[in-house]
């Protein structure tokens, strides 16, 4: 069953449509929530709740638009709220002691060779640690732009804030990441 058929099933009250949508979007949704919240169980809870809410609100989906962006916007918004509630602005030391080892497995796709895997893992760990030092709002802006590939207009909708705020958050996040990651690239 493709996405359009799954949506039609849900709109008719047939829950089988939800299974197809979960198969199509669950991995990306969990990765999105995890990149913002930095807690896998919390990310999974957020996505589960978002799927249930999407099922209840499927009638609000514009039939001419794809499900994915609509759904991921909801996941992103919930992840920001959850991260802010939990005070996920962490020090680098705490991240390195905590879940940093999970980051490469959730962010990296593909089957590169052993040397590339090693270099990529080192870089991913450094980026993961740098992301931890951003505010949840800045992290969400980075995730929306670079992981989800949203345009600025889509980000204003997803993050529920004006374009100027999106630009400010993204600019601040880039500056902070540049500062934090410069040693990684100057040591080569």
ZAMARGU-4260 file (C-alpha; in steps of 0.2 Angstrom, whole numbers, plus 5000, padded with zeros to 4 digits):
<rodrens>
0) 5000/5000/5000 | 5007/5017/4995 | 5006/5033/5005 | 4991/5040/4996 | 4981/5023/4998
5) 4986/5023/5017 | 4979/5040/5019 | 4963/5036/5010 | 4961/5021/5022 | 4964/5031/5037
10) 4952/5044/5031 | 4938/5031/5029 | 4942/5025/5047 | 4952/5010/5042 | 4967/5008/5054
15) 4977/4997/5042 | 4982/5014/5033 | 4992/5018/5049 | 5003/5003/5047 | 5009/5008/5030
20) 5012/5026/5036 | 5022/5019/5050 | 5033/5008/5039 | 5036/5023/5027 | 5040/5036/5040
25) 5045/5029/5057 | 5064/5028/5055 | 5065/5046/5048 | 5053/5052/5062 | 5063/5044/5076
30) 5079/5051/5069 | 5072/5068/5068 | 5066/5067/5086 | 5082/5060/5092 | 5093/5073/5084
35) 5083/5086/5094 | 5079/5077/5111 | 5095/5067/5111 | 5086/5053/5121 | 5080/5038/5111
40) 5066/5032/5122 | 5059/5050/5122 | 5061/5051/5103 | 5051/5035/5101 | 5037/5041/5113
45) 5036/5057/5103 | 5035/5048/5087 | 5022/5035/5093 | 5011/5050/5100 | 5013/5059/5084
50) 5007/5044/5074 | 4992/5043/5085 | 4988/5061/5083 | 4991/5060/5064 | 4978/5046/5064
55) 4965/5057/5073 | 4969/5072/5063 | 4971/5065/5046 | 4956/5074/5039 | 4966/5090/5042
60) 4979/5085/5029 | 4978/5094/5012 | 4975/5079/5000 | 4987/5087/4987 | 5001/5088/4999
65) 5012/5073/5005 | 5010/5065/5022 | 5029/5065/5026 | 5032/5084/5028 | 5016/5087/5037
70) 5020/5073/5049 | 5038/5077/5052 | 5033/5095/5056 | 5023/5088/5070 | 5037/5077/5076
75) 5049/5091/5076 | 5038/5103/5085 | 5035/5090/5099 | 5053/5086/5100 | 5057/5104/5103
80) 5044/5106/5117 | 5051/5089/5125 | 5069/5095/5124 | 5065/5112/5131 | 5055/5104/5145
85) 5070/5092/5149 | 5083/5106/5148 | 5093/5097/5135 | 5106/5111/5134 | 5120/5100/5140
90) 5139/5102/5143 | 5151/5093/5131 | 5157/5083/5146 | 5140/5076/5150 | 5136/5071/5132
95) 5153/5062/5131 | 5148/5052/5146 | 5130/5049/5140 | 5123/5044/5124 | 5136/5050/5111
100) 5140/5033/5106 | 5122/5030/5100 | 5123/5045/5088 | 5133/5038/5073 | 5121/5023/5072
105) 5106/5034/5071 | 5113/5047/5060 | 5124/5037/5048 | 5117/5027/5033 | 5126/5017/5020
110) 5140/5004/5019 | 5157/5013/5017 | 5173/5004/5019 | 5182/5002/5036 | 5193/5017/5035
115) 5179/5028/5029 | 5168/5021/5043 | 5182/5026/5056 | 5184/5044/5050 | 5166/5046/5048
120) 5163/5040/5066 | 5176/5052/5073 | 5168/5066/5063 | 5150/5061/5068 | 5155/5060/5087
125) 5162/5078/5086 | 5147/5084/5077 | 5136/5075/5089 | 5145/5083/5104 | 5144/5100/5095
130) 5125/5098/5092 | 5123/5095/5111 | 5130/5112/5115 | 5116/5121/5105 | 5099/5126/5113
135) 5085/5114/5108 | 5078/5128/5096 | 5095/5129/5087 | 5096/5111/5086 | 5079/5109/5079
140) 5083/5123/5066 | 5099/5113/5061 | 5089/5097/5060 | 5075/5105/5050 | 5086/5113/5037
145) 5100/5100/5035 | 5092/5083/5040 | 5074/5086/5034 | 5080/5097/5020 | 5066/5110/5023
150) 5066/5127/5015 | 5065/5143/5025 | 5047/5144/5022 | 5044/5126/5027 | 5054/5129/5043
155) 5044/5144/5048 | 5029/5132/5048 | 5037/5118/5056 | 5045/5128/5070 | 5030/5139/5072
160) 5039/5155/5071 | 5043/5170/5060 | 5055/5169/5046 | 5067/5181/5055 | 5067/5170/5070
165) 5071/5155/5059 | 5085/5164/5051 | 5092/5170/5068 | 5092/5153/5076 | 5100/5145/5060
170) 5113/5159/5060 | 5117/5157/5079 | 5118/5138/5077 | 5130/5139/5062 | 5141/5151/5071
175) 5141/5141/5087 | 5145/5125/5077 | 5158/5133/5067 | 5167/5139/5083 | 5165/5121/5091
180) 5170/5112/5075 | 5185/5122/5069 | 5197/5112/5079 | 5192/5097/5071 | 5196/5103/5054
185) 5212/5113/5058 | 5220/5098/5066 | 5221/5088/5050
</rodrens>
